[in-house]
């Protein structure tokens, strides 16, 4: 597969799987305002998914569109990072997963606005306001929960520790990522990791949370199609209608 198509699918898959995870929480937020915010973030991510998939399908030239990319691929064909397929869990789990992703996503999208590929730069520019809001919101909630009650602090710290091992995969570059960096399409991993660590440390300090070791061992494989068991359940729910009734339309 062409490296650029592969890279675009990774971007789209990340946004799609997290969007689906958040959609499952619709009506289950801890407060009405928060419930609406979750749904809005899910819709933002879904919109970004469509933009990445549309461009990937055009470059691929195999006759697939955004619907076929979303609903007619199996788990091993998805290239999302493992962090995003981790269970919603309690609200601390949900928001810590969101915060880890949002921090990386913000700095990535900001970097992609300077991409040598004009189409990618335009999509990033369009998405930047959304991901800026996502990061501000998830960081604020991490602070509120971490520096809240003893129970909320304990749950938030537990979530931070449990999900930490999935946070570093985005900085583990392979041949596809390096090809994008060499072509001036994507920012390098070292710069993103430095920015990510600095922002996470700042928010954790405000939230009175202990930051896990920077050199801790990290899970990987999602970008290459090696996933946890959770992705299969997510796709089974998301893809059921199209799999049961191929090419069905409203």
C-alpha positions as CSV (number, residue, x, y, z in Angstrom):
1,X,0.0,0.0,0.0
2,X,1.2,3.5,-0.8
3,X,2.7,5.1,2.3
4,X,0.6,8.2,2.1
5,X,-2.7,6.2,1.7
6,X,-1.6,4.1,4.7
7,X,-0.9,7.2,6.7
8,X,-4.2,8.8,5.9
9,X,-6.0,5.6,6.9
10,X,-4.2,5.7,10.3
11,X,-5.4,9.3,10.8
12,X,-8.9,8.3,9.8
13,X,-9.0,5.1,11.8
14,X,-7.9,6.9,15.0
15,X,-10.6,9.4,14.7
16,X,-13.3,6.9,13.8
17,X,-12.6,4.4,16.6
18,X,-12.5,7.1,19.2
19,X,-15.7,8.6,17.8
20,X,-17.4,5.2,18.0
21,X,-16.3,4.8,21.6
22,X,-17.7,8.2,22.6
23,X,-20.9,7.5,20.7
24,X,-21.5,4.5,23.0
25,X,-21.6,7.0,25.9
26,X,-24.4,9.1,24.5
27,X,-27.0,9.4,27.3
28,X,-24.6,8.2,29.9
29,X,-22.6,11.3,30.7
30,X,-22.3,12.3,34.4
31,X,-24.2,15.6,33.6
32,X,-26.3,16.9,30.8
33,X,-23.7,19.4,29.6
34,X,-21.0,16.8,29.7
35,X,-23.2,14.3,27.8
36,X,-23.7,16.9,25.1
37,X,-20.0,17.7,25.0
38,X,-19.1,14.0,24.5
39,X,-21.4,13.7,21.6
40,X,-20.1,16.9,20.0
41,X,-16.5,15.6,20.3
42,X,-17.6,12.3,18.7
43,X,-19.2,14.2,15.8
44,X,-16.1,16.4,15.3
45,X,-14.0,13.2,15.1
46,X,-16.4,11.6,12.7
47,X,-16.2,14.7,10.4
48,X,-12.4,14.5,10.5
49,X,-12.6,10.7,9.7
50,X,-14.6,11.5,6.5
51,X,-12.0,14.0,5.3
52,X,-9.1,11.6,5.8
53,X,-10.9,8.7,4.3
54,X,-12.1,10.7,1.3
55,X,-8.5,11.7,0.4
56,X,-7.2,8.2,1.0
57,X,-9.9,6.7,-1.3
58,X,-9.0,9.2,-4.0
59,X,-5.3,8.4,-3.9
60,X,-5.9,4.6,-3.6
61,X,-8.1,4.6,-6.8
62,X,-9.6,1.2,-6.0
63,X,-13.2,2.3,-6.1
64,X,-13.6,2.4,-2.3
65,X,-15.4,5.3,-0.6
66,X,-15.5,6.4,3.0
67,X,-18.3,4.0,3.8
68,X,-16.5,1.0,2.5
69,X,-13.4,2.0,4.4
70,X,-15.4,2.3,7.6
71,X,-17.8,-0.7,7.3
72,X,-16.1,-3.3,5.1
73,X,-12.7,-3.7,6.6
74,X,-11.8,-6.4,9.2
75,X,-9.9,-5.7,12.4
76,X,-6.5,-6.5,11.0
77,X,-7.0,-3.9,8.3
78,X,-7.6,-1.1,10.8
79,X,-4.6,1.0,11.7
80,X,-5.7,2.9,14.8
81,X,-3.5,3.1,17.9
82,X,-4.3,0.6,20.7
83,X,-5.1,3.4,23.2
84,X,-8.3,4.3,21.4
85,X,-9.8,0.8,21.5
86,X,-9.4,0.5,25.3
87,X,-12.8,0.2,27.1
88,X,-14.6,3.3,28.2
89,X,-14.5,2.1,31.8
90,X,-15.4,4.7,34.4
91,X,-15.4,8.4,33.6
92,X,-11.8,8.8,34.7
93,X,-10.8,6.1,32.2
94,X,-12.8,7.8,29.4
95,X,-11.3,11.2,30.1
96,X,-7.7,10.1,30.6
97,X,-7.8,8.2,27.3
98,X,-9.2,11.3,25.7
99,X,-6.6,13.5,27.3
100,X,-3.7,11.4,26.2
101,X,-5.0,11.3,22.6
102,X,-6.1,14.9,22.5
103,X,-2.6,16.1,23.6
104,X,-0.9,14.2,20.8
105,X,-3.7,15.0,18.3
106,X,-3.4,18.7,18.9
107,X,0.3,18.9,18.3
108,X,0.1,16.6,15.3
109,X,-2.7,18.5,13.7
110,X,-0.8,21.8,14.4
111,X,2.2,20.3,12.7
112,X,0.2,19.0,9.7
113,X,-1.0,22.5,9.0
114,X,2.5,23.0,7.6
115,X,2.5,19.8,5.6
116,X,4.0,19.8,2.1
117,X,0.8,18.1,0.9
118,X,-1.7,21.0,0.4
119,X,-4.7,18.7,0.9
120,X,-3.5,17.4,4.2
121,X,-2.6,20.9,5.4
122,X,-6.1,22.1,4.5
123,X,-7.7,19.3,6.4
124,X,-5.5,20.0,9.4
125,X,-6.3,23.7,9.2
126,X,-10.0,22.9,9.2
127,X,-9.7,20.5,12.1
128,X,-7.4,22.7,14.3
129,X,-10.1,24.7,16.1
130,X,-11.9,21.4,17.0
131,X,-8.9,19.6,18.4
132,X,-7.9,22.8,20.3
133,X,-11.3,22.7,22.0
134,X,-10.9,18.9,22.6
135,X,-7.6,19.3,24.4
136,X,-8.8,22.3,26.5
137,X,-11.8,20.4,27.6
138,X,-10.2,17.0,28.4
139,X,-7.3,18.8,30.2
140,X,-9.7,20.8,32.3
141,X,-11.7,17.7,33.3
142,X,-8.5,15.8,34.3
143,X,-7.6,18.7,36.5
144,X,-11.1,18.8,38.1
145,X,-11.1,15.1,38.8
146,X,-7.5,14.8,39.8
147,X,-7.7,17.8,42.2
148,X,-11.2,16.9,43.4
149,X,-12.3,14.4,46.0
150,X,-10.1,11.6,47.3
151,X,-12.2,9.2,45.3
152,X,-12.0,11.1,42.0
153,X,-8.3,11.6,42.6
154,X,-7.7,7.9,43.1
155,X,-9.7,6.9,40.0
156,X,-8.0,9.5,37.9
157,X,-4.5,8.4,39.0
158,X,-5.4,4.7,38.4
159,X,-6.6,5.6,34.9
160,X,-3.4,7.6,34.2
161,X,-1.3,4.6,35.3
162,X,-3.3,1.9,33.5
163,X,-3.4,3.7,30.1
164,X,0.1,5.1,30.2
165,X,1.5,1.9,28.5
166,X,-0.7,2.7,25.4
167,X,0.2,6.4,25.2
168,X,3.6,6.0,23.5
169,X,2.7,4.1,20.4
170,X,2.0,7.3,18.5
171,X,5.7,8.2,18.9
172,X,7.0,4.8,17.6
173,X,7.5,5.6,14.0
174,X,7.8,2.9,11.3
175,X,8.7,3.0,7.6
176,X,5.4,4.7,6.8
177,X,5.8,7.4,9.3
178,X,9.4,8.0,8.3
179,X,8.4,8.3,4.7
180,X,5.9,11.0,5.6
181,X,8.5,12.9,7.6
182,X,11.1,12.6,4.8
183,X,8.5,14.0,2.3
184,X,7.7,17.0,4.6
185,X,4.2,15.7,5.1
186,X,4.2,14.9,8.8
187,X,6.2,16.3,11.8
188,X,8.9,14.1,13.4
189,X,8.3,12.0,16.4
190,X,10.8,13.6,18.7
191,X,9.3,17.0,18.5
192,X,5.8,15.7,19.1
193,X,6.9,13.6,22.1
194,X,8.7,16.6,23.7
195,X,5.6,18.8,23.3
196,X,3.3,15.9,24.5
197,X,5.4,15.2,27.6
198,X,5.6,18.9,28.5
199,X,1.8,19.5,28.3
200,X,0.9,16.2,30.1
201,X,3.4,17.2,32.9
202,X,1.8,20.6,33.2
203,X,-1.7,19.3,33.5
204,X,-0.7,16.5,35.9
205,X,1.0,19.0,38.2
206,X,-2.2,21.1,38.3
207,X,-4.3,18.0,38.8
208,X,-2.0,16.8,41.7
209,X,-1.4,13.5,39.7
210,X,1.9,11.6,39.7
211,X,3.2,11.2,36.2
212,X,4.3,7.7,35.3
213,X,7.9,7.1,34.2
214,X,8.8,8.6,30.8
215,X,10.9,5.6,29.9
216,X,8.2,3.0,30.7
217,X,7.6,0.2,28.3
218,X,4.9,0.9,25.7
219,X,2.5,-1.3,23.8
220,X,2.5,-1.1,20.1
221,X,1.2,-2.8,16.9
222,X,-2.1,-1.0,16.3
223,X,-0.7,1.0,13.4
224,X,0.4,-2.3,11.8
225,X,-3.0,-4.0,12.3
226,X,-2.2,-5.9,15.5
227,X,-5.0,-5.1,17.9
228,X,-6.4,-6.0,21.3
229,X,-9.6,-8.1,21.6
230,X,-11.6,-4.9,22.2
231,X,-11.5,-3.7,18.6
232,X,-13.4,-6.8,17.4
233,X,-16.3,-5.9,19.6
234,X,-16.3,-2.3,18.6
235,X,-16.3,-3.1,14.9
236,X,-19.0,-5.8,15.4
237,X,-21.3,-3.1,16.8
238,X,-20.3,-0.4,14.4
239,X,-20.4,-2.5,11.2
240,X,-23.4,-4.7,11.8
241,X,-26.0,-3.0,9.7
242,X,-23.8,-2.7,6.6
243,X,-22.5,-6.3,7.0
244,X,-26.1,-7.7,7.4
245,X,-27.5,-5.5,4.6
246,X,-24.7,-4.8,2.2
247,X,-25.0,-1.5,0.3
248,X,-28.2,-0.5,2.2
249,X,-29.1,3.2,2.0
250,X,-31.4,5.4,4.0
